[in-house]
Amino acid sequence: MSLYKKQQVKIYNSLSGEKELFQPIHEGKIGMYVCGPTVYSNVHLGNVRTFMSFDVIFRYFLHLGYKTRYVRNITDVGHIVDDVDDGEDKIAKKARLEQLEPMEIVQKYTVDFHTILSNYNFLPPSIEPTATGHIIEQIEIVKDIIANGFGYEVNGSVYFDVVKFNENHYYGKLSGRNIEDMLTNTRDLDGQSDKKNPQDFALWKKAEPEHIMRWPSPWGIGFPGWHLECTAMSTKYLGETFDIHGGGMDLKFPHHECEIAQNEACTGHSPVNFWMHANMLTLNGKKMAKSTGNNILPGEIFSGESPFLSKAFSPNVARFFMLQAHYRSILDFSNEAILAAEKGFNRLMEGLAIIHEIATSTTSSLDIASWKQSCYDAMNDDFNSPILIAQLFEGIRFVNVLNDKRETITSEDLATLKCTLESFIFDVLGIKNEKATTDTSDKLDGVVTMLIVMREEARAIKNWALSDEIRDKLLALGIQLKDGKEGTSFNMH
C-alpha cells in the first residue's frame, strides 16, 4: 500500500486562508506548478529559499508514493522592469549593459540558476518549460480572452478588462483586495495610457522599434505580458484545473491574481485548488537589497567571501539552516544563526554515524512506532520542517541513549529508527550524508580566539611587532583577521 493512503496531509491554502485536507484531483497523482526565475541576473538567496521550500514539498510527495508532475518555468522573455506595463525590458537592459545578445544573458543566468540549485541538492523539476518556447500558446489564450469579452486591443497592445471581468468574477480573491478600492487609489493615473482602467493589465504589448525580443501576432509585432506565460505553461502541462500552484509571497499580487483572472476568463473556472506562498528571507533583520549592500549571494556562503560571514559553510549546512524555519515564516539569515545550524547539523550527522554500532536486544524500551508517526505528523501539518527537525533530534537522542546502553531496542525497531532517520534527512529534507566537523572546527575556533586575545593584549602594551606577527602567521595559514568597532573577527579561506 502506498504511504499516501495512510497519511493525511493538510496544506495552508492562500485562497481560503486556512489549512485544508489535501485531496489530489486524480488519486495517486499530483500536478504542481511553481513560478521560476526571470533569468537576467544571478539567483539570490531569497529565491533559493522559496525554491527549496517547494523542493522539500516535491520530495515529500514522492516519499509518500504520489506520482508527481512538478513544473517550474524559466522566464526568458524580457518583461518590463518592476513588472509594470511600461518601462525597459529586464533582459534587454542587461544585454545592453553586458554587451551581449539577450539569449546569451538568458543562457548565462539559467546556467547559474541550475548550478546553484544543484549545489544545494535540489531535485530537478519534472518539466522546466521556457516562456519563449510557448509564445503560440500565449497568443491563443489572448485570442480566447478577447473572444469571451474580457480583453481589448488598443494600438497593437491587448489589455485585460478587470472591471468587466469583476462583474461576474472576483478579481482580488487571492490577495483579499477590493477592485473599487484599487480603482479609487489609482484613479489619478487614468487617461495616461491606452488602458480603459489603471488596474487593467497587459496581455500582449506592442514592441517599439528598440525592443529586441519580439514576435508576430494577430495584433502586430510584440511580446507577451508577464502574467500570461504561467497561465499558458501551467495549464498546458497540468490541465485546466490542477492541484497546487506555488511561488514567493511577493507574487500573490499582481502575478497570481492575474493568473486566476486569465484562467477564469478563458475557462470560466478557477485553475488551482491550492495556492501556496513561501515567505521572504531577511539578512541581519533587514530586507535583502543590492542597493543598500545588505545582500549575500548563495555561492558566497560556500566560499565565506562575504563581510557578513566569519567562515565558509557547506551547502548541506546552508540547506539545513533554511529548513529550520517554516516555509510561511520569515527567515532571518545571520552569521550567528548559520553557526548554530552547523552545530545542529553536525549532531545529526554524528548520530547517524554511530547508529551502526548499537547492539540489539529481545525487547524495546523506546516507542519507535509513535516517534516515526510524529515525523509524518510534522510534514502532514503543512510541511512543518522545523517540527520535523525537532523530531529527528529526538531520534538522535534515542541513538545516543541506546549507544550508552541506557535503553534497549529490538533489531526490528532499530531498523525502523535507522530507516526513518535516513528517509527524512536524506530523501525528504534533501540533506546529503556528510561527515560531522564539530570537534575540529570548535577546537580551531578556540585556538584562533585565544590568539586574538593574545594579540589584543600585545596591542594594549603597544607591542606592535608581536601583534603583526600573530596577524601575519594566521594569514599565512588562510585565517584572515578583521579589526572592527566591535572587536576582531576572523575568516577562514
C-alpha atoms as one frame of an Amber mdcrd trajectory, in Angstrom:
protein
   0.000   0.000   0.000   1.300   3.462  -0.892   2.226   5.621   2.076  -0.116
   8.421   0.970  -3.091   6.191   1.755  -2.018   6.100   5.415  -1.078   9.785
   5.795  -3.438  12.771   5.655  -1.693  15.951   4.508  -3.088  19.375   5.397
  -1.959  22.390   3.359  -2.423  26.080   4.107  -4.386  27.376   1.125  -3.724
  31.072   0.441  -7.069  31.228  -1.351  -9.089  30.324   1.763  -6.604  31.456
   4.410  -6.958  28.100   6.156  -5.300  24.700   6.382  -7.284  22.253   4.274
  -7.123  18.489   3.879  -5.285  17.824   0.637  -7.043  15.584  -1.836  -5.478
  15.471  -5.314  -7.793  15.742  -8.315  -6.642  12.312  -9.514  -5.909   9.701
  -6.855  -2.208   8.946  -6.515  -1.214  11.770  -8.899  -0.269  15.383  -8.179
   0.221  18.335 -10.521   2.285  21.194  -9.039   3.415  24.420 -10.742   5.917
  26.861  -9.227   6.897  30.210 -10.745  10.564  30.053 -11.713  13.204  32.788
 -12.063  13.479  35.626 -14.558  16.973  34.891 -15.841  18.580  38.321 -16.152
  20.814  38.208 -13.038  22.334  35.805 -10.505  19.742  33.961  -8.444  19.558
  35.475  -4.958  19.321  33.695  -1.625  15.644  34.570  -1.163  14.837  32.795
  -4.444  16.812  29.766  -3.277  14.798  29.651  -0.067  11.482  29.741  -1.979
  12.516  27.029  -4.420  13.917  24.935  -1.540  10.531  25.016   0.192   8.879
  23.528  -2.887  11.762  21.097  -3.410  11.014  19.643   0.050   7.274  19.536
  -0.715   8.037  17.740  -4.001  10.340  15.332  -2.151   7.695  14.568   0.478
   5.046  13.819  -2.143   7.478  11.433  -3.860   8.287   9.850  -0.475   4.569
   9.245   0.101   4.357   7.471  -3.246   2.493  10.090  -5.266   3.242  10.237
  -8.986   4.093  13.933  -9.009   4.487  16.179 -12.045   6.386  19.252 -10.886
   6.535  22.092 -13.424   8.809  25.079 -12.755   9.239  27.584 -15.565  12.106
  29.725 -16.795  11.080  33.313 -17.602  13.299  34.135 -20.574  11.021  36.709
 -22.175  12.232  40.241 -21.478   9.440  41.591 -19.352   9.315  45.133 -18.149
  11.394  46.465 -15.236   9.443  46.227 -11.942   6.878  44.093 -13.815   4.657
  47.003 -14.826   3.326  47.637 -18.302   5.727  50.408 -19.244   9.482  50.766
 -18.980  12.558  48.886 -20.109  12.866  45.173 -20.789  14.888  43.493 -17.973
  16.772  41.060 -20.202  17.383  43.614 -22.982  18.662  46.126 -20.409  21.148
  43.579 -19.017  22.155  42.561 -22.564  22.971  46.182 -23.347  24.945  46.612
 -20.104  26.980  43.435 -20.694  27.128  43.924 -24.488  25.622  40.517 -25.183
  22.647  39.143 -27.103  19.511  38.743 -24.932  19.641  34.968 -25.325  23.264
  34.977 -24.143  22.031  36.677 -20.974  19.278  34.069 -20.666  21.740  31.195
 -21.098  24.338  32.680 -18.719  21.919  33.141 -15.830  19.957  29.945 -16.477
  23.230  28.028 -16.097  23.962  29.976 -12.879  20.476  29.117 -11.566  20.911
  25.404 -12.271  24.444  25.357 -10.802  23.365  26.963  -7.531  20.339  24.683
  -7.151  22.474  21.643  -7.895  24.944  22.735  -5.187  22.048  22.887  -2.726
  20.990  19.343  -3.768  17.682  20.230  -5.418  15.786  17.626  -7.400  15.172
  18.877 -10.948  11.505  19.542 -11.774   9.628  17.091 -13.996   9.291  19.766
 -16.699  11.122  23.094 -16.957   9.423  24.996 -19.802  10.527  28.393 -21.081
   8.324  31.382 -21.844   9.881  31.850 -25.290   9.036  28.242 -26.127   5.326
  28.886 -25.558   4.562  32.108 -27.448   1.964  30.374 -29.642   0.076  29.060
 -26.606   0.119  32.523 -25.042  -1.281  34.112 -28.216  -4.089  31.529 -28.301
  -5.049  32.386 -24.698  -5.192  36.086 -25.582  -7.488  35.242 -28.514  -9.821
  33.320 -26.163  -9.881  36.126 -23.589 -10.804  38.660 -26.309 -13.455  36.306
 -27.740 -15.009  35.945 -24.269 -15.249  39.725 -23.897 -12.556  40.258 -21.271
  -9.752  41.625 -23.443  -9.466  44.638 -25.759  -6.879  45.808 -28.284  -5.514
  49.358 -28.445  -2.746  50.423 -30.837  -1.253  46.929 -31.165  -1.400  46.084
 -27.442  -4.034  43.926 -25.735  -5.241  44.561 -22.177  -7.321  42.562 -19.725
 -10.560  44.363 -18.772 -10.544  43.979 -14.981 -13.785  45.928 -14.421 -15.707
  43.861 -16.981 -14.265  40.656 -15.502 -15.269  41.716 -11.998 -18.952  41.961
 -12.979 -19.320  38.173 -12.658 -15.997  37.185 -11.067 -13.922  38.328  -8.107
 -10.648  39.988  -9.075  -8.746  40.202  -5.783  -9.954  36.999  -4.138  -6.415
  35.631  -3.635  -4.851  38.803  -2.237  -8.010  40.000  -0.461  -8.103  43.257
  -2.410 -11.222  45.154  -3.396 -11.445  46.344  -7.011 -13.327  49.520  -6.071
 -10.596  50.477  -3.578  -7.892  49.696  -6.122  -9.576  51.857  -8.754 -10.066
  54.727  -6.288  -6.408  54.626  -5.218  -5.146  54.692  -8.808  -7.778  56.901
 -10.448  -5.290  59.740 -10.872  -3.413  57.607 -13.399  -6.478  57.334 -15.607
  -6.019  58.727 -19.080  -2.246  58.395 -19.025  -2.204  55.221 -21.097  -4.242
  53.197 -23.576  -5.953  51.267 -20.768  -9.648  51.707 -20.012  -8.803  51.490
 -16.307  -5.462  51.720 -14.486  -5.942  48.238 -12.976  -6.160  46.615 -16.420
  -3.020  44.631 -17.177  -1.212  43.818 -20.412  -1.857  40.511 -22.148   0.209
  41.488 -25.195   2.402  44.557 -25.659   3.261  46.255 -28.916   7.038  46.203
 -29.419   8.587  49.580 -30.029  11.401  49.644 -32.635  14.118  49.418 -29.963
  12.537  46.365 -28.245  14.773  43.400 -29.100  12.610  40.409 -28.062   9.577
  40.472 -30.364   7.182  38.066 -32.073   4.407  38.334 -34.721   0.804  38.173
 -33.502  -2.705  38.959 -34.806  -2.291  42.423 -33.200   1.110  43.169 -34.673
   4.732  42.654 -33.615   5.025  42.469 -29.842   5.684  40.369 -26.780   3.508
  38.690 -24.115   2.545  40.213 -20.775   4.288  38.957 -17.656   1.341  37.012
 -16.218   0.440  35.197 -19.426   3.328  32.732 -19.585   2.474  30.950 -16.328
  -1.166  30.585 -17.356  -0.090  29.045 -20.665   2.554  26.660 -19.329   0.763
  25.515 -16.178  -2.442  24.584 -17.991  -0.608  23.025 -20.946   1.251  20.531
 -18.770  -1.120  20.143 -15.807  -4.602  20.718 -17.270  -7.258  23.432 -16.929
  -7.549  22.623 -13.209  -4.589  21.295 -11.247  -3.652  20.643  -7.630  -1.021
  23.155  -6.444   0.420  26.457  -7.617   3.300  27.887  -5.619   5.651  30.843
  -5.510   7.027  33.581  -3.329   4.735  35.742  -1.195   5.621  38.716  -3.396
   3.914  37.057  -6.385   0.486  36.824  -4.764  -0.430  40.219  -6.215  -0.485
  41.034  -9.028   1.035  37.971 -10.687  -1.023  35.137  -9.228  -4.168  37.259
  -9.018  -3.861  37.945 -12.738  -3.229  34.265 -13.468  -6.518  33.374 -11.805
  -8.345  36.071 -13.779  -6.845  34.940 -17.102  -7.765  31.315 -16.473 -11.314
  32.135 -15.392 -11.736  34.440 -18.396 -10.768  31.511 -20.655 -12.461  28.535
 -18.998 -15.000  30.009 -16.586 -13.464  28.246 -13.578 -10.554  28.686 -11.179
  -7.343  26.933 -12.319  -5.873  25.765  -8.997  -7.197  24.038  -5.891  -4.332
  25.005  -3.541  -2.317  28.224  -3.750   0.883  28.119  -1.676   3.214  31.024
  -0.882   6.677  30.932   0.700   7.770  33.836   2.882  10.819  36.046   2.498
  14.398  35.803   3.711  15.981  38.728   5.577  19.642  39.415   6.386  20.520
  40.538   9.915  16.919  41.628  10.493  16.671  43.758   7.345  15.346  43.198
   3.846  17.990  41.972   1.424  18.806  44.581  -1.212  21.770  45.080  -3.535
  21.219  48.841  -3.413  21.900  49.047   0.344  24.662  46.439   0.384  22.580
  44.258   2.716  22.900  41.299   0.393  24.593  37.912   0.177  24.716  35.611
  -2.846  24.096  31.855  -2.453  27.614  30.970  -3.626  29.251  33.330  -1.122
  28.074  31.073   1.695  30.246  28.255   0.297  33.323  30.459  -0.131  32.893
  32.545   3.018  33.792  35.617   0.954  31.236  37.945   2.465  31.524  40.622
   5.168  28.500  39.002   6.829  30.248  35.638   7.378  33.074  34.566   9.701
  33.841  31.448   7.632  32.660  29.274   4.775  29.768  26.827   5.207  28.936
  23.678   3.274  25.794  23.628   1.063  24.423  20.972   3.438  24.653  23.325
   6.409  23.104  26.185   4.434  20.229  23.937   3.358  19.713  22.657   6.909
  19.697  26.249   8.177  16.926  27.278   5.767  14.735  24.320   6.669  14.771
  25.247  10.355  12.020  27.795   9.652   8.546  27.004   8.328   8.142  27.974
   4.682   5.398  30.505   5.551   7.573  32.232   8.187  10.127  34.962   7.614
  13.641  33.516   7.969  16.441  35.801   9.123  19.929  34.904   7.914  22.899
  35.852  10.100  26.375  34.532  10.810  25.322  33.502  14.333  22.226  31.679
  13.062  24.093  29.605  10.466  26.860  28.816  13.008  24.169  27.441  15.332
  22.665  25.493  12.435  26.076  23.980  11.690  26.276  22.613  15.240  22.801
  21.121  14.942  23.619  19.629  11.548  26.751  18.013  12.954  24.716  16.491
  15.798  22.519  14.793  13.199  25.499  13.507  11.230  27.237  12.226  14.391
  24.083  10.370  15.412  23.778   8.738  12.000  27.427   7.695  12.142  27.054
   5.737  15.409  23.692   4.088  14.689  25.512   1.109  13.143  27.321   0.437
  16.428  24.167  -0.091  18.512  23.576  -3.535  19.984  20.070  -5.004  19.802
  18.013  -6.790  22.429  14.957  -9.007  22.656  12.879  -6.092  23.965  12.461
  -2.407  23.189  12.155   0.223  25.901  11.520   3.018  23.374   8.280   3.660
  21.448   9.775   3.858  17.963   6.434   3.495  16.150   4.933   6.586  17.809
   8.103   8.568  17.167   8.054   7.560  13.490   4.450   8.755  13.107   5.368
  12.053  14.790   7.801  12.675  11.920   4.993  12.150   9.441   2.634  14.275
  11.547   5.056  17.199  11.272   5.195  17.042   7.480   1.479  16.314   7.217
   0.841  19.595   9.053   1.551  21.941   6.139   5.093  20.613   5.650   6.355
  21.793   9.038  10.079  21.206   8.566  11.186  22.789  11.905   8.917  20.421
  13.847  10.216  17.525  11.761  13.803  18.547  12.575  12.902  18.619  16.292
  11.579  15.056  15.963  14.734  13.989  14.133  16.795  15.318  17.041  14.588
  13.209  19.319  15.505  10.238  17.132  19.201  11.105  17.554  18.622  11.250
  21.319  17.307   7.674  21.073  20.505   6.722  19.236  22.673   8.227  21.961
  20.856   6.589  24.896  20.930   3.265  23.053  24.635   3.671  22.340  25.212
   4.372  26.054  23.179   1.226  26.834  20.676   3.195  28.930  17.797   1.796
  26.851  17.215  -1.374  24.816  15.892  -1.956  21.298  14.951  -4.915  19.098
  16.586  -5.381  15.714  13.250  -4.605  14.023  12.814  -1.315  15.904  16.443
  -0.399  15.276  15.915  -0.929  11.540  12.810   1.306  11.723  14.723   4.007
  13.625  17.589   3.960  11.112  15.335   3.866   8.041  13.095   6.688   9.317
  16.039   8.940  10.189  17.710   8.374   6.825  14.476   8.714   4.829  13.526
  12.058   6.356  17.062  13.512   6.488  18.243  12.404   3.044  15.101  11.871
   0.944  12.638  14.425   2.363  14.855  17.247   3.649  17.375  16.659   0.872
  20.425  16.670   3.149  23.450  14.763   1.871  25.378  12.439   4.168  28.408
  14.410   5.308  30.992  13.743   7.984  30.486  15.934  11.058  33.157  18.567
  11.637  32.110  19.889  15.037  35.137  18.861  17.106  37.798  20.078  14.696
  36.122  23.385  13.883  35.296  24.130  17.531  38.887  23.468  18.606  40.278
  25.583  15.767  37.863  28.403  16.622  39.076  28.227  20.221  42.752  28.402
  19.233  42.164  31.375  16.905  40.117  33.159  19.566  42.937  32.613  22.071
  45.459  34.117  19.609  43.153  37.104  19.024  43.095  37.729  22.802  46.904
  37.478  22.903  47.145  39.942  20.003  44.796  42.389  21.747  46.962  42.182
  24.878  50.067  42.855  22.786  48.430  45.869  21.190  47.351  47.171  24.605
  51.020  47.345  25.694  51.996  48.673  22.228  53.926  45.533  21.292  53.161
  46.091  17.602  55.751  43.559  16.428  54.003  40.661  18.233  50.591  41.928
  17.143  51.665  41.970  13.478  53.389  38.591  13.779  50.206  36.903  15.059
  48.152  38.526  12.278  50.637  37.597   9.512  51.164  33.990  10.649  47.410
  33.400  10.831  47.024  34.899   7.346  49.693  32.522   6.020  47.511  29.666
   7.342  44.469  31.064   5.494  42.911  32.774   8.522  42.269  36.467   7.978
  41.680  38.765  10.957  39.213  41.635  10.617  39.503  44.529  13.051  36.246
  46.423  13.584  34.402  48.654  16.026  33.061  45.643  17.925  36.429  43.881
  18.130  38.304  41.421  15.962  36.669  38.639  13.965  38.226  36.113  11.605
  37.507  34.465   8.290  38.971  31.143   7.089  39.819  30.633   3.415
